[in-house]
Amino acid sequence: MELPAEFIQRLHEIVREADWEQVLESFQFPRQPAFRVNTLRSAPNEVLSQLAAEGLQAQPVSWSETAFTVAMADRERLTHSGPANRGELYVQSLSSQLAALLLEPQPGEQILDLAAAPGGKSSHLAALMQNQGWLSVVEPIRDRFFRLQANLKRLGVSIAHTYLTDGRTVARKTGPRFDRVLLDAPCSAESRFQLGQPESFQFWSPRKIRESARKQFGLIRSAWGALRPGGRLLYCTCTFAPEENEAIVAGLLEEQGAAAEVLELPEWLPHSQVGLGKFAGTEFPAACERTRRILPTNAHDAFYFALLEKKA
Ligand code: SAM
């Protein structure tokens, strides 16, 4: 089965020509397995030597001391390894690990994760906060919520307050109190498309993109409303669609005017391309060029990141 022709045509408008072949190739093979050392339970050296004792060699990543990859053939063994069972590592894609690093939560702060299950990024936030402060995590889907709670417990997170609720209602209840908010929005998940897994893309449609975008806009409004003046919001998705990315940021900027500033993302971001200035006849504000897409490689999933600050 082939990827939908309309998806490919749209993608061609999104990805730079120089990266096109690599991006197309990325749909053919699963990504290299990656993990994050959970510093709430262990340390990189300890985890690496435990893995080595089980015959697993991990490779470091240049931009994080706690991110590693293993060989493709070792995926199952990594998932069932001693450190994984004990919550000393969390199997997590490299691009997903960028989110908490970009938000830079500090110990003692009040942080909100507005779309949190299964908790990979929430637990990374807690680790960066050294389990000090307050972490509100929100998930509206019941079975995903219980999985989130179980993961946080297994990973030793002690500062999380979990809420089974729709993220769009949160700002109304909390008011603007959080120092930082992560919105890892539910999306059309185009980065997960794999040619060998037709179920990953067979339900894709432009209509689904529009539906996701509607929900994402409700969520980003709530995320913004929950943020204190001077606070930071990281918006991200694992999809290419500009309607779910630049257009959501553009909509917020239009509503908030000078109160919202899009911040530059760091130079070390791997395999990234600046946000689009226009797509399918729609122009985006120049500030959207400070947002970034991670392009897929054999080790990185496609992702989109926008970091915003609420002016005091
Ligand atoms: N941040 C998570 C992690 O790193 O483990 C992954 C989050 S996933 C991309 C998006 C999540 O948003 C899903 O668990 C989905 O159930 C949840 N979601 C869907 N609708 C939502 C809503 N209205 N409010 C909050 N979360 C929602």
Boltz pocket constraint, residues with backbone or C-beta under 6 A from the ligand:
constraints:
  - pocket:
      binder: B
      contacts: [[A, 96], [A, 114], [A, 115], [A, 116], [A, 117], [A, 118], [A, 119], [A, 120], [A, 121], [A, 122], [A, 138], [A, 139], [A, 140], [A, 141], [A, 144], [A, 165], [A, 166], [A, 167], [A, 168], [A, 184], [A, 185], [A, 186], [A, 187], [A, 215], [A, 219]]
      max_distance: 6.0
